[in-house]
Amino acid sequence: MTTKKKTWKEKLLDSKNLPKVEKIPPRMQKKFGKGTMVIPAPKEVDAIMKKVPSGKIISINRLREKIAKKHHATIGCPITTGIFAWIAANAADEDIRAGIKKFTPYWRTLKEGGVINEKYPGGIERQAILLKLEGHQINQKGQKWLVENWEKHLFR
């Protein structure tokens, strides 16, 4: 018996009993200190990504800060937030391919330092085109592609 593989949209909508706030695990305390960490629901990550307007960008760390603030936690989980942003990006790509007009502008969510996420749909090339169409200048530094002066365009 084979099980049907979930679509990205199904993965996005599966909250897995999240969000939940826990103590920052000991293995992470050296980097983040003591306190609490929120493990967000995928939909929460997607909701923040949806709010970023054309011409603006958000870093994954800024997204984590917004989630932490919402849940009165010290930090947002770096691992699940990144995974859920990737799921949101792929769910948006499914929507685009299905002709759905309202989708998450995932290309506006960057890695820290203004780096374009090569794992998002369409890779660096498609995201660079979409970011350029919104007025951003893109520069290549080694293997990385960055939005120039990304801090000036940061979504608050």
N, C-alpha and C positions, 0 to 999 in steps of 0.2 A: 504494500500500500504506500503510495507516494503522497506526500502532503504538498499542497499548493504553496508556492513561494509567495510571501507577502509582498505587496507593492510598497514602494517608498511611502506613499500616502498612508497606507495601513500602518506602517512602522511609525510614522509621524503621529498618528492618532492613538497609538497604544501607549498609555501613560505608565504602565507597569507599576502602579501604586506610587507614583511620583507626583509631585515633589516630596522630598523629605529632607529634614535638617538633622545632621548628625555632628558629633564631635569630629574635629579634624583628626584623621588617623595618625598615630605616632610616626609612621614612615613619611608623612607629608609635613610634619610639624617643623622640621629643619628649614624647609623652604617657606612655609606659609605661617608658621607660628601656631600658637594654641588658639582655640576658639571653635567656631562652628562652620560647617560647610553645607551648603544646600546642593542637593542633587536634583536638578530641575526636571520637569516633565518636557518631553520633546516639543510639545505644543507651545510651552512658554518661550523656548529659544526661538521658535518660528515666529511667534507673535512680536518679539522685539525686532527680529530681522525684517519683518513686514513694515515696521514703523519708520525705517530709515528712508528718508526721501531722496529723490533724484539729486545728484550733486553732492550728497553727503556719503560718508562711509562709517563703519563701525569696526573696531578691532574685536577680536574674540575676547580679549581681556576686558574691554569696556562692556561687552555683552555680559560677561561673568559678574562684573561689578553691579550692573543693573539687576541681575537676578538675585545676587546676595542682598542688595538693599531691599528688594521687594519682600524677601523672607527674613529680614533682620538677622542675617548670618554674616559671619566674618568674610567668607569667600564663597564663590560659586565653584563647583567642581570643575577643574580644568579638563578632565578626561571626558565626562559625559556631555559637558557643554559643547566641546569640539565635535564629538560624535553626533550629537543631536543637530548641530548646525549643518553637518554633512548630510544627514538624513533630510533635513528641511530643504537643502539645495537640490537634492535628487528628487524629492517630492515636487518641488517647483518645476523641475525639468519635465517630470511626467505631466504636470498640468499644461505646460507650454506645448508639449507634443500632442496633447489631447485637445488643444485649441481653447483651453480655459483662459479667459482674459485677465482674471485677477490671480496673480501668483506672487510668491515671495521673491523679491529682487536679491537673490543670494550673492551676486557678484559684488554687492556693497559690503559684505562681511569679509574682512581681511584678517590675515594672521597679524600678530604683533609686528610693529615696524612698518606697517603699510604694505606687507607682502601679499601678493595675490595667491590664493590657495589653489595649488595645482591639482588637488583631488576633487575639486568641484566640477560639475558637468561642463563639458566643452573645454576643460583645461584652461591653462593660462590665456591662450589665444582668444577664446570667445569672451572671457571675462575682461580682458584688456580692451577689446572692441567696445563692449558695453560700457565700461568705465570711461573710455575716451568719448563716447557719444554723450555722456553726462558731464563732459567738460574737464575730466581729469587728465593729467599728463602722466604717462607711464614710462618708467626707465628700467632698463635691465642692468643688474649688478651681479655678475657671475651667472649662476643658475637661477637667481631670484628675479622676479619682476615686481616692481614697487610703484605705488602711487606716490608721485612727487608731492612733497609738503602735505602728507596725509593728515598730520595733526590739525592743520587748518580746516580740514573738511570733516572733522570728527563729529559725529552725531552725538548730541548731549542728551 
